[in-house]
Amino acid sequence: MALLPDRHPQKDFFILDIADVVLKDDMASMEHPLFSLATKPDHRHLEYRGGGNRLKIIPSGVGLPTIFDKDILIFCISQLMHKKNRGEPIGNRVRFSGRELLMATNRPTNNLGYQRLEQAFHRLRGTNFQTDITTGNKRETRIFGLIDEGGFVMKEEGEWRLDYCEVVLSDWVMRAIEGDEVVTISNDYFRLRRPLERRIYEIARKHCGGQKRWHIKLANLQDKTGSNAPLKKFRLNIRQIIEGDHLPFYTLELTSDDLVIFRPRQNRVTIAADIVLPEWAEEKGREIAREKGWDYHALRANWMDFAHDATRKGNPPQNAGAAFVAYCKKQDSLR
């Protein structure tokens, strides 16, 4: 099954700075199966154990949050990390236009897109979690949600129109952001069609990272994904993912003794490692950072994240120095 089309290839022409925000995912939800892989309402009460952690998930009447609902959290985490890396104050309340989120997560911007957004708010707000998973160097064993609030604000202009959306993230999610317990993910994550493909990519990004190889037994991988399919069916699903070969940055191999092996795509690792800023660009970047009130190292790190993400998609900067300086000039002044 092919990747979803890039529905908004020129998104930066519509929304200021949307292309500058590097996608971030929190490591706790990448490690543990917090989201359902079902495409229909899932009302199961779930309990997982692994690595000394225990996780109970109790859905609301509208069901468990899905892996596609997680797009909202990834979007909010990415926005807050972007502001944090720019030295701006952040809080648990994230405000954005519905169109901005739909475009950033590669969703259609029609009425159906907004309806699905509202349904996702219900599932994210209504599901209760009980866990002792650690975030931000703290361990809590209590019942909590992923978001405290989520909804729309309308404005009357002859008729009622959507003004903006707002999400209030839970303390549990905020501690991951404040503790920098996040990793960069590829924009092509939002082009993966299958829920299991998205979950497998998360696991690969979390555990394999930039290592040459990481492996796990098939049954253990199934537990980490949260899939409730019979092992025989799960094995077939993994083989289909291997055959499709659409995972950003990673390839999979399934051995005859049910060992799943993850490897980075070597050609992309080599390209990404070659991004080097010349001395003149570093000096110019420091000068611009001083003028605009930026921390130079944060500015450089933001651009490197952006450049490596573009490289993983096959679009490495042709002139790293010029691209970096142009990026610095584009940033707003903080003075």
Helices and strands as residue ranges (DSSP letters): G 11-13, E 24-26, H 27-31, E 46-50, E 53-58, H 70-85, E 93-96, H 98-104, H 111-126, E 128-131, E 134-135, E 138-139, E 142-144, E 147-156, E 160-169, H 171-178, E 182-184, G 187-191, H 195-203, I 204-208, E 214-217, H 218-225, H 231-244, E 250-254, E 259-264, H 266-273, H 279-292, H 296-312, H 320-330
